[in-house]
Amino acid sequence: MDWPILIKALILGIVEGLTEFLPISSTGHLILVGDLLDFNDEKAKVFTVAIQLGAILAVCWEYRARLSAVIKNIGSNESNRFVFNLLIAFLPAAILGLLFVTTIKYYLFHPLPVAMALIIGGVLILWAERRKHIVDVERVEDMDWKHALKIGCAQCLALIPGTSRSGATIIGGLLFGLSRKAAAEFSFFLAIPIMFAATFYDVYRSRDLLQIEDLSMFAIGFIAAFVSAWLAIRGLLRYISNHDFTIFAWYRIGFGLVILVTAYSGVISWSTV
């Protein structure tokens, strides 16, 4: 049993779960932590995508009653609208992802592009929070297809690592009239189809890299991602009931600046190609 690899898997699983649903970019953090742990080869990239499934199942578990009610009531106007909105929001990023995933991974899945995306995303969150927030939609169930399409287009920005899928969809939701809770919850629900699709697609494409001895590494990362994501979801919902997203913006900006300073000062030799 390769204990160093298992410890790296545990660390990355925790990082994935804690950052997946916060507007700070899980992909960006995984790239950076993987670089620090020297766990950034092709198999490692498949691993970081695969363990997202643990985080997604945490959403399914937290909202199991609500999702079950939607399935049981398929055919009703409310359930049909919910499913249709998810489909509409899912399509833009899914289509662009299929077209450009290889190019994006080659040019942007590196620490320095991530740092720039973190900083730019932080500035955008500060701008969004300082605008007057007019709420038209209090609940996810009250959304129409136009809200869903706009949020789906906003999610396309998250194809750039460091941008944050949850950040793009939550801030997009706020800009398009959703309440904080509705924006966060729709971001959680939208993650289910987009990340299931991305996980299975990427693992299938890279199946030749996987071996049976990797099972324990994937299992540890999966479990760590599930538990930490479940805690993060509950914590975020409690936090936004009384706070805005400004703290996440400053975290992004500070973290991005640390990466740039350490890179250009030579303190840390980040990979750049």
Solvent accessible surface area in square Angstrom, and as a share of the most:
residue,aa,sasa,rsa
1,M,165,0.74
2,D,82,0.42
3,W,155,0.54
4,P,81,0.51
5,I,50,0.25
6,L,11,0.05
7,I,95,0.48
8,K,46,0.20
9,A,0,0.00
10,L,80,0.40
11,I,65,0.33
12,L,0,0.00
13,G,0,0.00
14,I,71,0.36
15,V,25,0.15
16,E,0,0.00
17,G,0,0.00
18,L,79,0.39
19,T,10,0.06
20,E,9,0.04
21,F,0,0.00
22,L,32,0.16
23,P,0,0.00
24,I,12,0.06
25,S,1,0.01
26,S,9,0.06
27,T,38,0.22
28,G,0,0.00
29,H,13,0.06
30,L,7,0.04
31,I,28,0.14
32,L,1,0.01
33,V,29,0.17
34,G,3,0.02
35,D,22,0.12
36,L,104,0.52
37,L,45,0.22
38,D,113,0.59
39,F,19,0.08
40,N,63,0.32
41,D,88,0.46
42,E,103,0.46
43,K,52,0.22
44,A,1,0.01
45,K,58,0.24
46,V,4,0.03
47,F,0,0.00
48,T,22,0.13
49,V,20,0.11
50,A,15,0.12
51,I,1,0.01
52,Q,23,0.10
53,L,37,0.18
54,G,0,0.00
55,A,0,0.00
56,I,1,0.00
57,L,61,0.30
58,A,0,0.00
59,V,0,0.00
60,C,31,0.19
61,W,125,0.44
62,E,41,0.18
63,Y,19,0.07
64,R,124,0.45
65,A,80,0.62
66,R,69,0.25
67,L,32,0.16
68,S,42,0.27
69,A,43,0.34
70,V,23,0.13
71,I,127,0.64
72,K,161,0.68
73,N,78,0.40
74,I,99,0.50
75,G,58,0.55
76,S,48,0.31
77,N,126,0.65
78,E,82,0.37
79,S,7,0.04
80,N,66,0.34
81,R,87,0.32
82,F,11,0.05
83,V,68,0.39
84,F,100,0.42
85,N,4,0.02
86,L,24,0.12
87,L,90,0.45
88,I,33,0.17
89,A,0,0.00
90,F,36,0.15
91,L,71,0.36
92,P,23,0.15
93,A,5,0.04
94,A,20,0.15
95,I,92,0.47
96,L,65,0.32
97,G,13,0.12
98,L,109,0.54
99,L,120,0.60
100,F,98,0.41
101,V,32,0.18
102,T,88,0.51
103,T,73,0.42
104,I,26,0.13
105,K,44,0.18
106,Y,156,0.59
107,Y,141,0.54
108,L,53,0.26
109,F,40,0.17
110,H,23,0.10
111,P,1,0.01
112,L,32,0.16
113,P,38,0.24
114,V,0,0.00
115,A,0,0.00
116,M,92,0.41
117,A,12,0.09
118,L,0,0.00
119,I,27,0.14
120,I,98,0.50
121,G,11,0.10
122,G,0,0.00
123,V,79,0.45
124,L,89,0.44
125,I,6,0.03
126,L,16,0.08
127,W,134,0.47
128,A,10,0.08
129,E,29,0.13
130,R,185,0.68
131,R,106,0.39
132,K,170,0.72
133,H,60,0.27
134,I,112,0.57
135,V,60,0.34
136,D,104,0.54
137,V,3,0.02
138,E,113,0.51
139,R,120,0.44
140,V,4,0.02
141,E,24,0.11
142,D,68,0.35
143,M,0,0.00
144,D,50,0.26
145,W,131,0.46
146,K,105,0.44
147,H,31,0.14
148,A,0,0.00
149,L,70,0.35
150,K,98,0.41
151,I,1,0.01
152,G,0,0.00
153,C,69,0.41
154,A,16,0.12
155,Q,3,0.01
156,C,22,0.13
157,L,100,0.50
158,A,24,0.19
159,L,50,0.25
160,I,74,0.38
161,P,3,0.02
162,G,0,0.00
163,T,26,0.15
164,S,6,0.04
165,R,31,0.11
166,S,0,0.00
167,G,5,0.05
168,A,13,0.10
169,T,1,0.01
170,I,0,0.00
171,I,15,0.08
172,G,5,0.04
173,G,0,0.00
174,L,13,0.06
175,L,59,0.29
176,F,69,0.29
177,G,4,0.04
178,L,0,0.00
179,S,12,0.08
180,R,59,0.22
181,K,122,0.51
182,A,1,0.01
183,A,1,0.01
184,A,0,0.00
185,E,9,0.04
186,F,2,0.01
187,S,0,0.00
188,F,0,0.00
189,F,0,0.00
190,L,0,0.00
191,A,0,0.00
192,I,27,0.13
193,P,39,0.25
194,I,22,0.11
195,M,9,0.04
196,F,55,0.23
197,A,47,0.36
198,A,45,0.35
199,T,4,0.02
200,F,116,0.48
201,Y,86,0.33
202,D,9,0.05
203,V,37,0.21
204,Y,138,0.52
205,R,108,0.40
206,S,20,0.13
207,R,124,0.45
208,D,134,0.69
209,L,72,0.36
210,L,55,0.28
211,Q,103,0.46
212,I,143,0.73
213,E,119,0.53
214,D,17,0.09
215,L,116,0.58
216,S,47,0.31
217,M,9,0.04
218,F,35,0.14
219,A,43,0.33
220,I,53,0.27
221,G,0,0.00
222,F,63,0.26
223,I,106,0.54
224,A,12,0.09
225,A,0,0.00
226,F,60,0.25
227,V,73,0.42
228,S,9,0.06
229,A,0,0.00
230,W,69,0.24
231,L,98,0.49
232,A,11,0.09
233,I,0,0.00
234,R,103,0.37
235,G,27,0.26
236,L,4,0.02
237,L,39,0.19
238,R,164,0.60
239,Y,61,0.23
240,I,10,0.05
241,S,81,0.53
242,N,125,0.64
243,H,94,0.42
244,D,50,0.26
245,F,0,0.00
246,T,39,0.22
247,I,99,0.50
248,F,27,0.11
249,A,0,0.00
250,W,135,0.47
251,Y,96,0.37
252,R,1,0.00
253,I,21,0.11
254,G,32,0.31
255,F,52,0.22
256,G,0,0.00
257,L,87,0.43
258,V,84,0.48
259,I,1,0.00
260,L,31,0.16
261,V,96,0.55
262,T,19,0.11
263,A,26,0.20
264,Y,171,0.65
265,S,70,0.45
266,G,58,0.56
267,V,112,0.64
268,I,54,0.27
269,S,111,0.71
270,W,22,0.08
271,S,42,0.27
272,T,76,0.44
273,V,150,0.86
